[in-house]
């Protein structure tokens, strides 16, 4: 309930932070300096006042509990198998590709029985991933020590500035651009080691192996307790309804410890004295102000931090309270293999290449399994949103979308613009090598209709011209029809005409 000035910072750090704001704003002018001191005193007054105000949160009406989906939560059902089937998401980038270990953090905390902010409050309990090995698309593998950059080296990557990604512990940067299809990772967890204490309504004190917890209020949907400040960050409170289900938390309030409140009072007192000194002309510079504040006696953080009082309001009347206390951390390690998504794996196997961005220019090209350029990065964008082997959609500049069809000429290491387009017939994939393609023809009514032909995706060439309304693959032949003609043409798979039949 109090502002950031009280967040377990040492008094001297608080003073320095306040002084910095004063220095920046006042530019050495005593009048402005005095106003800033007044503002900080008022801010401290509000914090002290708020700490004395108690809120209340109404429960969900009893008659609505059976239909309100926010009334109850699942009991902790965490299993280490949660980490068995994760996937990685890869980003191909020259000269350093990277990948993300993709997992649902909210799903994990729900399975642990905690609220969505559990890892925000307990960052040291987030799962940690240590890469052991990477598996490349070319079938080779490499130890992480030589394949993956450490954090300090990753921050030096040219044309890349995203410390948040690097520090997340979920993104890993390669020393190369070779396409990755999987990794072997060690997962380290330490959030399962807790001890539970069950509290009945008539208890006033809960004795634990890490200190006593005083029960201040256990009534209706409210549970208020007083706990040693050293224990406050180690406990998790859950409440059971009369049917044994776990209640959700509707609100909470923390009242800071006596020790912290004394620190605030002393800080306010020091600021008031400083204000008087400024007014009397005895403090005329930032240096003098700092010296005065440092000379003022303050309660040290090394002293006992006293007790913290906390109120938690649940969704309905509480039947029983479960207090879970984190024990001494005991890490659990397990090794897992994670792969790229199946659709991407299938695409890799079929094509033998991946689209890759050049970091310096942000242009795109194509790299082979060795990570070397198959097609140089000279295109604004390349995509495979209608994935067909050896075809990509290209944008030549930033003013257009990646919609123009090109064939990937792997032999000559280039992209060749096609004189046809892919369509819904193409995506049926009725043949392992041949594809039905088309060319939209605008009609008198403003609509379009495709004139169809057949292309060989290994050469990019048309073997059946764009002249037909319907094309079917059948028994190693290609049957082509026009709606305005009475005959059907039958070709072999090289595009040679075999026969012409009259329609029945």
PyMOL commands that set and color helices and strands:
alter all, ss='L'
color gray80, all
select helices_A, chain A and resi 4-6+11-26+30-50+62-64+80-83+105-112+118-121+123-125+144-147+151-154+163-167+229-232+258-279+286-295+342-351+426-428
alter helices_A, ss='H'
color red, helices_A
select strands_A, chain A and resi 72-73+87-91+93-94+98-102+128-136+141-143+171-173+180-189+194-199+205-208+211-219+222-228+235-240+246-247+249-255+307-314+320-326+332-340+353-358+364-368+373-379+381-388+391-395+404-409+414-417+434-442+448-456+462-468+470-474+477-481+487-492+497-502
alter strands_A, ss='S'
color yellow, strands_A
deselect
rebuild
show_as cartoon
